[in-house]
Amino acid sequence: MVRLLVQWLLSGLALLVVSEIVPGFTVRDGPALVAALVIGLLNATVGFVLKIITFPISIITLGLFLLFINGLMILVRRTS
């Protein structure tokens, strides 16, 4: 449980760091933690299912198709 909490806080901190580095990407303290929670839930559910479904394609492309899946997950996060 402590590991999960630390990982969640580090994800929120990473979002804050990215918001300082990337122009046009702004996040405040509280929403960063909520965004980290949403990102984690999306990766744990939708991302996992997509990776299982596309496993044969990933094998054929030697794992390069996973870059497409990760890009798709970023697009889903951006619109939600």
One Martini backbone bead per residue (centre of mass of N, CA, C, O) as a GRO file, in nm:
protein
   80
    1MET     BB    1   0.058   0.063  -0.020
    2VAL     BB    2   0.301   0.251  -0.002
    3ARG     BB    3   0.400   0.211  -0.290
    4LEU     BB    4   0.147   0.327  -0.428
    5LEU     BB    5   0.164   0.610  -0.300
    6VAL     BB    6   0.446   0.683  -0.404
    7GLN     BB    7   0.382   0.648  -0.705
    8TRP     BB    8   0.158   0.864  -0.714
    9LEU     BB    9   0.334   1.104  -0.620
   10LEU     BB   10   0.548   1.077  -0.848
   11SER     BB   11   0.349   1.124  -1.079
   12GLY     BB   12   0.264   1.407  -0.992
   13LEU     BB   13   0.551   1.525  -1.001
   14ALA     BB   14   0.601   1.466  -1.301
   15LEU     BB   15   0.376   1.652  -1.403
   16LEU     BB   16   0.497   1.912  -1.286
   17VAL     BB   17   0.763   1.901  -1.442
   18VAL     BB   18   0.639   1.897  -1.725
   19SER     BB   19   0.489   2.174  -1.693
   20GLU     BB   20   0.769   2.331  -1.684
   21ILE     BB   21   0.892   2.231  -1.966
   22VAL     BB   22   0.628   2.230  -2.126
   23PRO     BB   23   0.472   2.409  -2.346
   24GLY     BB   24   0.120   2.436  -2.271
   25PHE     BB   25   0.161   2.274  -1.991
   26THR     BB   26  -0.074   2.276  -1.723
   27VAL     BB   27  -0.037   2.235  -1.358
   28ARG     BB   28  -0.151   2.173  -1.053
   29ASP     BB   29  -0.129   2.016  -0.762
   30GLY     BB   30  -0.404   1.868  -0.735
   31PRO     BB   31  -0.453   1.783  -1.040
   32ALA     BB   32  -0.200   1.603  -1.057
   33LEU     BB   33  -0.310   1.372  -0.879
   34VAL     BB   34  -0.561   1.314  -1.047
   35ALA     BB   35  -0.413   1.257  -1.313
   36ALA     BB   36  -0.245   1.021  -1.203
   37LEU     BB   37  -0.489   0.844  -1.140
   38VAL     BB   38  -0.607   0.829  -1.426
   39ILE     BB   39  -0.360   0.714  -1.567
   40GLY     BB   40  -0.344   0.455  -1.397
   41LEU     BB   41  -0.627   0.345  -1.468
   42LEU     BB   42  -0.590   0.334  -1.774
   43ASN     BB   43  -0.343   0.145  -1.776
   44ALA     BB   44  -0.483  -0.090  -1.609
   45THR     BB   45  -0.713  -0.128  -1.828
   46VAL     BB   46  -0.700  -0.037  -2.129
   47GLY     BB   47  -0.399  -0.096  -2.179
   48PHE     BB   48  -0.406  -0.397  -2.109
   49VAL     BB   49  -0.614  -0.486  -2.318
   50LEU     BB   50  -0.463  -0.383  -2.571
   51LYS     BB   51  -0.205  -0.558  -2.527
   52ILE     BB   52  -0.347  -0.831  -2.552
   53ILE     BB   53  -0.483  -0.798  -2.830
   54THR     BB   54  -0.187  -0.698  -2.970
   55PHE     BB   55   0.028  -0.925  -2.934
   56PRO     BB   56   0.079  -1.040  -3.222
   57ILE     BB   57   0.177  -0.770  -3.344
   58SER     BB   58   0.414  -0.731  -3.147
   59ILE     BB   59   0.573  -0.976  -3.239
   60ILE     BB   60   0.605  -0.903  -3.540
   61THR     BB   61   0.728  -0.597  -3.455
   62LEU     BB   62   0.911  -0.624  -3.197
   63GLY     BB   63   0.732  -0.398  -3.015
   64LEU     BB   64   0.655  -0.135  -3.186
   65PHE     BB   65   0.341  -0.129  -3.138
   66LEU     BB   66   0.355  -0.013  -2.843
   67LEU     BB   67   0.391   0.280  -2.930
   68PHE     BB   68   0.104   0.309  -3.036
   69ILE     BB   69  -0.043   0.245  -2.773
   70ASN     BB   70   0.084   0.475  -2.606
   71GLY     BB   71  -0.022   0.701  -2.791
   72LEU     BB   72  -0.321   0.631  -2.749
   73MET     BB   73  -0.321   0.682  -2.441
   74ILE     BB   74  -0.252   0.982  -2.461
   75LEU     BB   75  -0.501   1.061  -2.626
   76VAL     BB   76  -0.710   0.972  -2.416
   77ARG     BB   77  -0.610   1.159  -2.186
   78ARG     BB   78  -0.647   1.431  -2.337
   79THR     BB   79  -0.974   1.393  -2.381
   80SER     BB   80  -1.050   1.341  -2.058
   0.00000   0.00000   0.00000
